[in-house]
Amino acid sequence: MYTAVNGIYEDGNLILTENPPITGKSKVVVLFLGEQDETPRLEPSKGVKLGSLAGQYTIPDNFNDPLDDLREYM
């Protein structure tokens, strides 16, 4: 059974911030999550530039009109 317990590691000491549900001897795995104030670095994406397709396509005036194929369902 795996159980997660929060704690803080500082200067070689591990201080648990909550009581574990196990009272006997048990193997443990310690996972270091990193610094609290660390923010991920976002790289700018090289996608499509907004407005780059302006004037290159047109939408017909009857775009929102019902389709003839679906008239029998309406």
mmCIF file of the N, C-alpha and C atoms, coordinates in Angstrom:
data_MODEL
# 
_entry.id   MODEL 
# 
loop_
_atom_site.group_PDB 
_atom_site.id 
_atom_site.type_symbol 
_atom_site.label_atom_id 
_atom_site.label_alt_id 
_atom_site.label_comp_id 
_atom_site.label_asym_id 
_atom_site.label_entity_id 
_atom_site.label_seq_id 
_atom_site.pdbx_PDB_ins_code 
_atom_site.Cartn_x 
_atom_site.Cartn_y 
_atom_site.Cartn_z 
_atom_site.occupancy 
_atom_site.B_iso_or_equiv 
_atom_site.pdbx_formal_charge 
_atom_site.auth_seq_id 
_atom_site.auth_comp_id 
_atom_site.auth_asym_id 
_atom_site.auth_atom_id 
_atom_site.pdbx_PDB_model_num 
ATOM 1   N N  . MET A 1 1  ? 0.850   -1.185 0.000   1.00 0.00 ? 1  MET A N  1 
ATOM 2   C CA . MET A 1 1  ? 0.000   0.000  0.000   1.00 0.00 ? 1  MET A CA 1 
ATOM 3   C C  . MET A 1 1  ? 0.892   1.243  0.000   1.00 0.00 ? 1  MET A C  1 
ATOM 4   N N  . TYR A 1 2  ? 0.555   2.213  -0.830  1.00 0.00 ? 2  TYR A N  1 
ATOM 5   C CA . TYR A 1 2  ? 1.289   3.469  -0.893  1.00 0.00 ? 2  TYR A CA 1 
ATOM 6   C C  . TYR A 1 2  ? 0.475   4.556  -0.208  1.00 0.00 ? 2  TYR A C  1 
ATOM 7   N N  . THR A 1 3  ? 1.153   5.360  0.582   1.00 0.00 ? 3  THR A N  1 
ATOM 8   C CA . THR A 1 3  ? 0.503   6.471  1.272   1.00 0.00 ? 3  THR A CA 1 
ATOM 9   C C  . THR A 1 3  ? 1.393   7.691  1.138   1.00 0.00 ? 3  THR A C  1 
ATOM 10  N N  . ALA A 1 4  ? 0.821   8.829  0.820   1.00 0.00 ? 4  ALA A N  1 
ATOM 11  C CA . ALA A 1 4  ? 1.574   10.074 0.692   1.00 0.00 ? 4  ALA A CA 1 
ATOM 12  C C  . ALA A 1 4  ? 1.430   10.887 1.971   1.00 0.00 ? 4  ALA A C  1 
ATOM 13  N N  . VAL A 1 5  ? 2.553   11.422 2.434   1.00 0.00 ? 5  VAL A N  1 
ATOM 14  C CA . VAL A 1 5  ? 2.570   12.264 3.627   1.00 0.00 ? 5  VAL A CA 1 
ATOM 15  C C  . VAL A 1 5  ? 3.405   13.492 3.302   1.00 0.00 ? 5  VAL A C  1 
ATOM 16  N N  . ASN A 1 6  ? 2.920   14.663 3.620   1.00 0.00 ? 6  ASN A N  1 
ATOM 17  C CA . ASN A 1 6  ? 3.642   15.904 3.356   1.00 0.00 ? 6  ASN A CA 1 
ATOM 18  C C  . ASN A 1 6  ? 4.709   16.141 4.414   1.00 0.00 ? 6  ASN A C  1 
ATOM 19  N N  . GLY A 1 7  ? 5.754   16.820 3.992   1.00 0.00 ? 7  GLY A N  1 
ATOM 20  C CA . GLY A 1 7  ? 6.819   17.166 4.908   1.00 0.00 ? 7  GLY A CA 1 
ATOM 21  C C  . GLY A 1 7  ? 7.729   18.206 4.291   1.00 0.00 ? 7  GLY A C  1 
ATOM 22  N N  . ILE A 1 8  ? 8.691   18.660 5.077   1.00 0.00 ? 8  ILE A N  1 
ATOM 23  C CA . ILE A 1 8  ? 9.654   19.667 4.622   1.00 0.00 ? 8  ILE A CA 1 
ATOM 24  C C  . ILE A 1 8  ? 11.053  19.142 4.905   1.00 0.00 ? 8  ILE A C  1 
ATOM 25  N N  . TYR A 1 9  ? 11.921  19.201 3.901   1.00 0.00 ? 9  TYR A N  1 
ATOM 26  C CA . TYR A 1 9  ? 13.316  18.800 4.043   1.00 0.00 ? 9  TYR A CA 1 
ATOM 27  C C  . TYR A 1 9  ? 14.161  20.054 4.101   1.00 0.00 ? 9  TYR A C  1 
ATOM 28  N N  . GLU A 1 10 ? 14.931  20.179 5.172   1.00 0.00 ? 10 GLU A N  1 
ATOM 29  C CA . GLU A 1 10 ? 15.768  21.369 5.325   1.00 0.00 ? 10 GLU A CA 1 
ATOM 30  C C  . GLU A 1 10 ? 17.001  21.022 6.144   1.00 0.00 ? 10 GLU A C  1 
ATOM 31  N N  . ASP A 1 11 ? 18.158  21.384 5.640   1.00 0.00 ? 11 ASP A N  1 
ATOM 32  C CA . ASP A 1 11 ? 19.442  21.176 6.319   1.00 0.00 ? 11 ASP A CA 1 
ATOM 33  C C  . ASP A 1 11 ? 19.657  19.722 6.727   1.00 0.00 ? 11 ASP A C  1 
ATOM 34  N N  . GLY A 1 12 ? 19.295  18.781 5.867   1.00 0.00 ? 12 GLY A N  1 
ATOM 35  C CA . GLY A 1 12 ? 19.517  17.368 6.153   1.00 0.00 ? 12 GLY A CA 1 
ATOM 36  C C  . GLY A 1 12 ? 18.467  16.722 7.034   1.00 0.00 ? 12 GLY A C  1 
ATOM 37  N N  . ASN A 1 13 ? 17.450  17.447 7.432   1.00 0.00 ? 13 ASN A N  1 
ATOM 38  C CA . ASN A 1 13 ? 16.391  16.904 8.287   1.00 0.00 ? 13 ASN A CA 1 
ATOM 39  C C  . ASN A 1 13 ? 15.069  16.887 7.539   1.00 0.00 ? 13 ASN A C  1 
ATOM 40  N N  . LEU A 1 14 ? 14.306  15.829 7.760   1.00 0.00 ? 14 LEU A N  1 
ATOM 41  C CA . LEU A 1 14 ? 12.976  15.705 7.182   1.00 0.00 ? 14 LEU A CA 1 
ATOM 42  C C  . LEU A 1 14 ? 11.960  15.850 8.301   1.00 0.00 ? 14 LEU A C  1 
ATOM 43  N N  . ILE A 1 15 ? 11.123  16.874 8.200   1.00 0.00 ? 15 ILE A N  1 
ATOM 44  C CA . ILE A 1 15 ? 10.095  17.139 9.209   1.00 0.00 ? 15 ILE A CA 1 
ATOM 45  C C  . ILE A 1 15 ? 8.745   16.877 8.562   1.00 0.00 ? 15 ILE A C  1 
ATOM 46  N N  . LEU A 1 16 ? 8.004   15.896 9.098   1.00 0.00 ? 16 LEU A N  1 
ATOM 47  C CA . LEU A 1 16 ? 6.687   15.581 8.562   1.00 0.00 ? 16 LEU A CA 1 
ATOM 48  C C  . LEU A 1 16 ? 5.679   16.583 9.093   1.00 0.00 ? 16 LEU A C  1 
ATOM 49  N N  . THR A 1 17 ? 4.835   17.104 8.210   1.00 0.00 ? 17 THR A N  1 
ATOM 50  C CA . THR A 1 17 ? 3.828   18.081 8.622   1.00 0.00 ? 17 THR A CA 1 
ATOM 51  C C  . THR A 1 17 ? 2.503   17.425 8.979   1.00 0.00 ? 17 THR A C  1 
ATOM 52  N N  . GLU A 1 18 ? 2.425   16.100 8.840   1.00 0.00 ? 18 GLU A N  1 
ATOM 53  C CA . GLU A 1 18 ? 1.228   15.357 9.235   1.00 0.00 ? 18 GLU A CA 1 
ATOM 54  C C  . GLU A 1 18 ? 1.665   13.976 9.703   1.00 0.00 ? 18 GLU A C  1 
ATOM 55  N N  . ASN A 1 19 ? 0.851   13.332 10.509  1.00 0.00 ? 19 ASN A N  1 
ATOM 56  C CA . ASN A 1 19 ? 1.186   12.018 11.047  1.00 0.00 ? 19 ASN A CA 1 
ATOM 57  C C  . ASN A 1 19 ? 0.921   10.930 10.009  1.00 0.00 ? 19 ASN A C  1 
ATOM 58  N N  . PRO A 1 20 ? 1.897   10.028 9.812   1.00 0.00 ? 20 PRO A N  1 
ATOM 59  C CA . PRO A 1 20 ? 1.668   8.921  8.884   1.00 0.00 ? 20 PRO A CA 1 
ATOM 60  C C  . PRO A 1 20 ? 0.727   7.892  9.516   1.00 0.00 ? 20 PRO A C  1 
ATOM 61  N N  . PRO A 1 21 ? -0.032  7.160  8.694   1.00 0.00 ? 21 PRO A N  1 
ATOM 62  C CA . PRO A 1 21 ? -0.965  6.178  9.237   1.00 0.00 ? 21 PRO A CA 1 
ATOM 63  C C  . PRO A 1 21 ? -0.288  4.890  9.709   1.00 0.00 ? 21 PRO A C  1 
ATOM 64  N N  . ILE A 1 22 ? 1.018   4.765  9.515   1.00 0.00 ? 22 ILE A N  1 
ATOM 65  C CA . ILE A 1 22 ? 1.753   3.554  9.878   1.00 0.00 ? 22 ILE A CA 1 
ATOM 66  C C  . ILE A 1 22 ? 2.556   3.829  11.145  1.00 0.00 ? 22 ILE A C  1 
ATOM 67  N N  . THR A 1 23 ? 2.460   2.932  12.132  1.00 0.00 ? 23 THR A N  1 
ATOM 68  C CA . THR A 1 23 ? 3.190   3.136  13.387  1.00 0.00 ? 23 THR A CA 1 
ATOM 69  C C  . THR A 1 23 ? 4.431   2.270  13.473  1.00 0.00 ? 23 THR A C  1 
ATOM 70  N N  . GLY A 1 24 ? 4.498   1.193  12.698  1.00 0.00 ? 24 GLY A N  1 
ATOM 71  C CA . GLY A 1 24 ? 5.645   0.297  12.740  1.00 0.00 ? 24 GLY A CA 1 
ATOM 72  C C  . GLY A 1 24 ? 6.719   0.689  11.750  1.00 0.00 ? 24 GLY A C  1 
ATOM 73  N N  . LYS A 1 25 ? 7.677   -0.229 11.591  1.00 0.00 ? 25 LYS A N  1 
ATOM 74  C CA . LYS A 1 25 ? 8.781   -0.016 10.663  1.00 0.00 ? 25 LYS A CA 1 
ATOM 75  C C  . LYS A 1 25 ? 8.276   -0.174 9.236   1.00 0.00 ? 25 LYS A C  1 
ATOM 76  N N  . SER A 1 26 ? 8.736   0.695  8.340   1.00 0.00 ? 26 SER A N  1 
ATOM 77  C CA . SER A 1 26 ? 8.281   0.656  6.957   1.00 0.00 ? 26 SER A CA 1 
ATOM 78  C C  . SER A 1 26 ? 9.337   1.264  6.052   1.00 0.00 ? 26 SER A C  1 
ATOM 79  N N  . LYS A 1 27 ? 9.395   0.775  4.821   1.00 0.00 ? 27 LYS A N  1 
ATOM 80  C CA . LYS A 1 27 ? 10.268  1.391  3.819   1.00 0.00 ? 27 LYS A CA 1 
ATOM 81  C C  . LYS A 1 27 ? 9.615   2.679  3.345   1.00 0.00 ? 27 LYS A C  1 
ATOM 82  N N  . VAL A 1 28 ? 10.434  3.664  3.006   1.00 0.00 ? 28 VAL A N  1 
ATOM 83  C CA . VAL A 1 28 ? 9.906   4.934  2.516   1.00 0.00 ? 28 VAL A CA 1 
ATOM 84  C C  . VAL A 1 28 ? 10.656  5.336  1.250   1.00 0.00 ? 28 VAL A C  1 
ATOM 85  N N  . VAL A 1 29 ? 9.999   6.144  0.440   1.00 0.00 ? 29 VAL A N  1 
ATOM 86  C CA . VAL A 1 29 ? 10.599  6.761  -0.737  1.00 0.00 ? 29 VAL A CA 1 
ATOM 87  C C  . VAL A 1 29 ? 10.375  8.253  -0.589  1.00 0.00 ? 29 VAL A C  1 
ATOM 88  N N  . VAL A 1 30 ? 11.433  9.028  -0.715  1.00 0.00 ? 30 VAL A N  1 
ATOM 89  C CA . VAL A 1 30 ? 11.331  10.480 -0.573  1.00 0.00 ? 30 VAL A CA 1 
ATOM 90  C C  . VAL A 1 30 ? 11.397  11.094 -1.963  1.00 0.00 ? 30 VAL A C  1 
ATOM 91  N N  . LEU A 1 31 ? 10.425  11.923 -2.272  1.00 0.00 ? 31 LEU A N  1 
ATOM 92  C CA . LEU A 1 31 ? 10.340  12.591 -3.569  1.00 0.00 ? 31 LEU A CA 1 
ATOM 93  C C  . LEU A 1 31 ? 10.504  14.086 -3.341  1.00 0.00 ? 31 LEU A C  1 
ATOM 94  N N  . PHE A 1 32 ? 11.540  14.686 -3.917  1.00 0.00 ? 32 PHE A N  1 
ATOM 95  C CA . PHE A 1 32 ? 11.774  16.115 -3.759  1.00 0.00 ? 32 PHE A CA 1 
ATOM 96  C C  . PHE A 1 32 ? 11.032  16.867 -4.858  1.00 0.00 ? 32 PHE A C  1 
ATOM 97  N N  . LEU A 1 33 ? 10.138  17.762 -4.471  1.00 0.00 ? 33 LEU A N  1 
ATOM 98  C CA . LEU A 1 33 ? 9.319   18.504 -5.422  1.00 0.00 ? 33 LEU A CA 1 
ATOM 99  C C  . LEU A 1 33 ? 9.982   19.778 -5.905  1.00 0.00 ? 33 LEU A C  1 
ATOM 100 N N  . GLY A 1 34 ? 11.010  20.245 -5.270  1.00 0.00 ? 34 GLY A N  1 
ATOM 101 C CA . GLY A 1 34 ? 11.693  21.453 -5.708  1.00 0.00 ? 34 GLY A CA 1 
ATOM 102 C C  . GLY A 1 34 ? 11.351  22.642 -4.834  1.00 0.00 ? 34 GLY A C  1 
ATOM 103 N N  . GLU A 1 35 ? 11.875  23.779 -5.215  1.00 0.00 ? 35 GLU A N  1 
ATOM 104 C CA . GLU A 1 35 ? 11.650  25.008 -4.464  1.00 0.00 ? 35 GLU A CA 1 
ATOM 105 C C  . GLU A 1 35 ? 10.222  25.486 -4.631  1.00 0.00 ? 35 GLU A C  1 
ATOM 106 N N  . GLN A 1 36 ? 9.677   26.116 -3.614  1.00 0.00 ? 36 GLN A N  1 
ATOM 107 C CA . GLN A 1 36 ? 8.305   26.603 -3.646  1.00 0.00 ? 36 GLN A CA 1 
ATOM 108 C C  . GLN A 1 36 ? 8.147   27.824 -4.543  1.00 0.00 ? 36 GLN A C  1 
ATOM 109 N N  . ASP A 1 37 ? 9.145   28.698 -4.603  1.00 0.00 ? 37 ASP A N  1 
ATOM 110 C CA . ASP A 1 37 ? 9.020   29.941 -5.360  1.00 0.00 ? 37 ASP A CA 1 
ATOM 111 C C  . ASP A 1 37 ? 9.470   29.795 -6.817  1.00 0.00 ? 37 ASP A C  1 
ATOM 112 N N  . GLU A 1 38 ? 9.794   28.589 -7.236  1.00 0.00 ? 38 GLU A N  1 
ATOM 113 C CA . GLU A 1 38 ? 10.254  28.367 -8.603  1.00 0.00 ? 38 GLU A CA 1 
ATOM 114 C C  . GLU A 1 38 ? 9.073   28.415 -9.569  1.00 0.00 ? 38 GLU A C  1 
ATOM 115 N N  . THR A 1 39 ? 9.189   29.230 -10.605 1.00 0.00 ? 39 THR A N  1 
ATOM 116 C CA . THR A 1 39 ? 8.120   29.335 -11.596 1.00 0.00 ? 39 THR A CA 1 
ATOM 117 C C  . THR A 1 39 ? 8.604   28.716 -12.904 1.00 0.00 ? 39 THR A C  1 
ATOM 118 N N  . PRO A 1 40 ? 7.745   27.981 -13.589 1.00 0.00 ? 40 PRO A N  1 
ATOM 119 C CA . PRO A 1 40 ? 8.169   27.376 -14.853 1.00 0.00 ? 40 PRO A CA 1 
ATOM 120 C C  . PRO A 1 40 ? 8.405   28.437 -15.921 1.00 0.00 ? 40 PRO A C  1 
ATOM 121 N N  . ARG A 1 41 ? 9.398   28.211 -16.738 1.00 0.00 ? 41 ARG A N  1 
ATOM 122 C CA . ARG A 1 41 ? 9.712   29.152 -17.819 1.00 0.00 ? 41 ARG A CA 1 
ATOM 123 C C  . ARG A 1 41 ? 8.941   28.739 -19.063 1.00 0.00 ? 41 ARG A C  1 
ATOM 124 N N  . LEU A 1 42 ? 8.175   29.657 -19.579 1.00 0.00 ? 42 LEU A N  1 
ATOM 125 C CA . LEU A 1 42 ? 7.403   29.396 -20.787 1.00 0.00 ? 42 LEU A CA 1 
ATOM 126 C C  . LEU A 1 42 ? 8.145   29.960 -21.988 1.00 0.00 ? 42 LEU A C  1 
ATOM 127 N N  . GLU A 1 43 ? 8.337   29.113 -22.979 1.00 0.00 ? 43 GLU A N  1 
ATOM 128 C CA . GLU A 1 43 ? 8.988   29.569 -24.200 1.00 0.00 ? 43 GLU A CA 1 
ATOM 129 C C  . GLU A 1 43 ? 7.920   30.047 -25.178 1.00 0.00 ? 43 GLU A C  1 
ATOM 130 N N  . PRO A 1 44 ? 8.168   31.145 -25.859 1.00 0.00 ? 44 PRO A N  1 
ATOM 131 C CA . PRO A 1 44 ? 7.171   31.613 -26.830 1.00 0.00 ? 44 PRO A CA 1 
ATOM 132 C C  . PRO A 1 44 ? 7.003   30.587 -27.948 1.00 0.00 ? 44 PRO A C  1 
ATOM 133 N N  . SER A 1 45 ? 5.755   30.343 -28.299 1.00 0.00 ? 45 SER A N  1 
ATOM 134 C CA . SER A 1 45 ? 5.493   29.365 -29.359 1.00 0.00 ? 45 SER A CA 1 
ATOM 135 C C  . SER A 1 45 ? 5.693   30.013 -30.725 1.00 0.00 ? 45 SER A C  1 
ATOM 136 N N  . LYS A 1 46 ? 6.044   29.191 -31.675 1.00 0.00 ? 46 LYS A N  1 
ATOM 137 C CA . LYS A 1 46 ? 6.257   29.677 -33.038 1.00 0.00 ? 46 LYS A CA 1 
ATOM 138 C C  . LYS A 1 46 ? 5.070   29.246 -33.884 1.00 0.00 ? 46 LYS A C  1 
ATOM 139 N N  . GLY A 1 47 ? 3.890   29.708 -33.520 1.00 0.00 ? 47 GLY A N  1 
ATOM 140 C CA . GLY A 1 47 ? 2.669   29.324 -34.221 1.00 0.00 ? 47 GLY A CA 1 
ATOM 141 C C  . GLY A 1 47 ? 2.261   30.360 -35.250 1.00 0.00 ? 47 GLY A C  1 
ATOM 142 N N  . VAL A 1 48 ? 0.999   30.354 -35.553 1.00 0.00 ? 48 VAL A N  1 
ATOM 143 C CA . VAL A 1 48 ? 0.441   31.280 -36.536 1.00 0.00 ? 48 VAL A CA 1 
ATOM 144 C C  . VAL A 1 48 ? 0.283   32.654 -35.899 1.00 0.00 ? 48 VAL A C  1 
ATOM 145 N N  . LYS A 1 49 ? 0.658   33.685 -36.623 1.00 0.00 ? 49 LYS A N  1 
ATOM 146 C CA . LYS A 1 49 ? 0.510   35.050 -36.133 1.00 0.00 ? 49 LYS A CA 1 
ATOM 147 C C  . LYS A 1 49 ? -0.924  35.500 -36.369 1.00 0.00 ? 49 LYS A C  1 
ATOM 148 N N  . LEU A 1 50 ? -1.536  36.102 -35.347 1.00 0.00 ? 50 LEU A N  1 
ATOM 149 C CA . LEU A 1 50 ? -2.913  36.561 -35.460 1.00 0.00 ? 50 LEU A CA 1 
ATOM 150 C C  . LEU A 1 50 ? -3.057  37.560 -36.604 1.00 0.00 ? 50 LEU A C  1 
ATOM 151 N N  . GLY A 1 51 ? -4.081  37.356 -37.413 1.00 0.00 ? 51 GLY A N  1 
ATOM 152 C CA . GLY A 1 51 ? -4.344  38.248 -38.534 1.00 0.00 ? 51 GLY A CA 1 
ATOM 153 C C  . GLY A 1 51 ? -3.589  37.900 -39.797 1.00 0.00 ? 51 GLY A C  1 
ATOM 154 N N  . SER A 1 52 ? -2.808  36.825 -39.777 1.00 0.00 ? 52 SER A N  1 
ATOM 155 C CA . SER A 1 52 ? -2.010  36.498 -40.961 1.00 0.00 ? 52 SER A CA 1 
ATOM 156 C C  . SER A 1 52 ? -2.861  35.976 -42.120 1.00 0.00 ? 52 SER A C  1 
ATOM 157 N N  . LEU A 1 53 ? -4.090  35.516 -41.854 1.00 0.00 ? 53 LEU A N  1 
ATOM 158 C CA . LEU A 1 53 ? -4.975  35.036 -42.924 1.00 0.00 ? 53 LEU A CA 1 
ATOM 159 C C  . LEU A 1 53 ? -6.031  36.064 -43.313 1.00 0.00 ? 53 LEU A C  1 
ATOM 160 N N  . ALA A 1 54 ? -5.923  37.273 -42.803 1.00 0.00 ? 54 ALA A N  1 
ATOM 161 C CA . ALA A 1 54 ? -6.921  38.307 -43.094 1.00 0.00 ? 54 ALA A CA 1 
ATOM 162 C C  . ALA A 1 54 ? -6.958  38.597 -44.589 1.00 0.00 ? 54 ALA A C  1 
ATOM 163 N N  . GLY A 1 55 ? -8.175  38.564 -45.148 1.00 0.00 ? 55 GLY A N  1 
ATOM 164 C CA . GLY A 1 55 ? -8.362  38.860 -46.559 1.00 0.00 ? 55 GLY A CA 1 
ATOM 165 C C  . GLY A 1 55 ? -8.062  37.703 -47.490 1.00 0.00 ? 55 GLY A C  1 
ATOM 166 N N  . GLN A 1 56 ? -7.664  36.553 -46.971 1.00 0.00 ? 56 GLN A N  1 
ATOM 167 C CA . GLN A 1 56 ? -7.323  35.420 -47.821 1.00 0.00 ? 56 GLN A CA 1 
ATOM 168 C C  . GLN A 1 56 ? -8.464  34.422 -47.961 1.00 0.00 ? 56 GLN A C  1 
ATOM 169 N N  . TYR A 1 57 ? -9.549  34.629 -47.232 1.00 0.00 ? 57 TYR A N  1 
ATOM 170 C CA . TYR A 1 57 ? -10.702 33.739 -47.359 1.00 0.00 ? 57 TYR A CA 1 
ATOM 171 C C  . TYR A 1 57 ? -11.972 34.550 -47.150 1.00 0.00 ? 57 TYR A C  1 
ATOM 172 N N  . THR A 1 58 ? -13.079 34.024 -47.653 1.00 0.00 ? 58 THR A N  1 
ATOM 173 C CA . THR A 1 58 ? -14.369 34.690 -47.476 1.00 0.00 ? 58 THR A CA 1 
ATOM 174 C C  . THR A 1 58 ? -15.394 33.673 -47.004 1.00 0.00 ? 58 THR A C  1 
ATOM 175 N N  . ILE A 1 59 ? -16.347 34.131 -46.222 1.00 0.00 ? 59 ILE A N  1 
ATOM 176 C CA . ILE A 1 59 ? -17.443 33.294 -45.749 1.00 0.00 ? 59 ILE A CA 1 
ATOM 177 C C  . ILE A 1 59 ? -18.680 33.688 -46.535 1.00 0.00 ? 59 ILE A C  1 
ATOM 178 N N  . PRO A 1 60 ? -19.370 32.726 -47.166 1.00 0.00 ? 60 PRO A N  1 
ATOM 179 C CA . PRO A 1 60 ? -20.552 33.063 -47.966 1.00 0.00 ? 60 PRO A CA 1 
ATOM 180 C C  . PRO A 1 60 ? -21.664 33.646 -47.100 1.00 0.00 ? 60 PRO A C  1 
ATOM 181 N N  . ASP A 1 61 ? -22.525 34.455 -47.714 1.00 0.00 ? 61 ASP A N  1 
ATOM 182 C CA . ASP A 1 61 ? -23.620 35.103 -46.985 1.00 0.00 ? 61 ASP A CA 1 
ATOM 183 C C  . ASP A 1 61 ? -24.620 34.089 -46.436 1.00 0.00 ? 61 ASP A C  1 
ATOM 184 N N  . ASN A 1 62 ? -24.770 32.942 -47.088 1.00 0.00 ? 62 ASN A N  1 
ATOM 185 C CA . ASN A 1 62 ? -25.741 31.944 -46.641 1.00 0.00 ? 62 ASN A CA 1 
ATOM 186 C C  . ASN A 1 62 ? -25.111 30.873 -45.732 1.00 0.00 ? 62 ASN A C  1 
ATOM 187 N N  . PHE A 1 63 ? -24.024 31.190 -45.093 1.00 0.00 ? 63 PHE A N  1 
ATOM 188 C CA . PHE A 1 63 ? -23.296 30.222 -44.269 1.00 0.00 ? 63 PHE A CA 1 
ATOM 189 C C  . PHE A 1 63 ? -24.157 29.649 -43.144 1.00 0.00 ? 63 PHE A C  1 
ATOM 190 N N  . ASN A 1 64 ? -24.981 30.469 -42.500 1.00 0.00 ? 64 ASN A N  1 
ATOM 191 C CA . ASN A 1 64 ? -25.801 30.030 -41.374 1.00 0.00 ? 64 ASN A CA 1 
ATOM 192 C C  . ASN A 1 64 ? -27.179 29.528 -41.784 1.00 0.00 ? 64 ASN A C  1 
ATOM 193 N N  . ASP A 1 65 ? -27.485 29.517 -43.057 1.00 0.00 ? 65 ASP A N  1 
ATOM 194 C CA . ASP A 1 65 ? -28.778 29.005 -43.525 1.00 0.00 ? 65 ASP A CA 1 
ATOM 195 C C  . ASP A 1 65 ? -28.821 27.484 -43.361 1.00 0.00 ? 65 ASP A C  1 
ATOM 196 N N  . PRO A 1 66 ? -30.027 26.916 -43.164 1.00 0.00 ? 66 PRO A N  1 
ATOM 197 C CA . PRO A 1 66 ? -30.148 25.455 -43.035 1.00 0.00 ? 66 PRO A CA 1 
ATOM 198 C C  . PRO A 1 66 ? -29.692 24.751 -44.308 1.00 0.00 ? 66 PRO A C  1 
ATOM 199 N N  . LEU A 1 67 ? -29.092 23.587 -44.149 1.00 0.00 ? 67 LEU A N  1 
ATOM 200 C CA . LEU A 1 67 ? -28.644 22.798 -45.290 1.00 0.00 ? 67 LEU A CA 1 
ATOM 201 C C  . LEU A 1 67 ? -29.828 22.075 -45.920 1.00 0.00 ? 67 LEU A C  1 
ATOM 202 N N  . ASP A 1 68 ? -29.841 21.977 -47.235 1.00 0.00 ? 68 ASP A N  1 
ATOM 203 C CA . ASP A 1 68 ? -30.925 21.293 -47.935 1.00 0.00 ? 68 ASP A CA 1 
ATOM 204 C C  . ASP A 1 68 ? -30.979 19.812 -47.559 1.00 0.00 ? 68 ASP A C  1 
ATOM 205 N N  . ASP A 1 69 ? -29.845 19.200 -47.295 1.00 0.00 ? 69 ASP A N  1 
ATOM 206 C CA . ASP A 1 69 ? -29.808 17.779 -46.942 1.00 0.00 ? 69 ASP A CA 1 
ATOM 207 C C  . ASP A 1 69 ? -30.509 17.496 -45.616 1.00 0.00 ? 69 ASP A C  1 
ATOM 208 N N  . LEU A 1 70 ? -30.599 18.472 -44.728 1.00 0.00 ? 70 LEU A N  1 
ATOM 209 C CA . LEU A 1 70 ? -31.187 18.265 -43.406 1.00 0.00 ? 70 LEU A CA 1 
ATOM 210 C C  . LEU A 1 70 ? -32.580 18.861 -43.276 1.00 0.00 ? 70 LEU A C  1 
ATOM 211 N N  . ARG A 1 71 ? -33.157 19.349 -44.370 1.00 0.00 ? 71 ARG A N  1 
ATOM 212 C CA . ARG A 1 71 ? -34.465 20.008 -44.323 1.00 0.00 ? 71 ARG A CA 1 
ATOM 213 C C  . ARG A 1 71 ? -35.571 19.082 -43.811 1.00 0.00 ? 71 ARG A C  1 
ATOM 214 N N  . GLU A 1 72 ? -35.488 17.790 -44.113 1.00 0.00 ? 72 GLU A N  1 
ATOM 215 C CA . GLU A 1 72 ? -36.535 16.854 -43.696 1.00 0.00 ? 72 GLU A CA 1 
ATOM 216 C C  . GLU A 1 72 ? -36.550 16.635 -42.181 1.00 0.00 ? 72 GLU A C  1 
ATOM 217 N N  . TYR A 1 73 ? -35.480 16.943 -41.476 1.00 0.00 ? 73 TYR A N  1 
ATOM 218 C CA . TYR A 1 73 ? -35.425 16.781 -40.026 1.00 0.00 ? 73 TYR A CA 1 
ATOM 219 C C  . TYR A 1 73 ? -35.917 18.009 -39.283 1.00 0.00 ? 73 TYR A C  1 
ATOM 220 N N  . MET A 1 74 ? -36.146 19.108 -39.968 1.00 0.00 ? 74 MET A N  1 
ATOM 221 C CA . MET A 1 74 ? -36.554 20.347 -39.312 1.00 0.00 ? 74 MET A CA 1 
ATOM 222 C C  . MET A 1 74 ? -38.052 20.512 -39.325 1.00 0.00 ? 74 MET A C  1 
# 
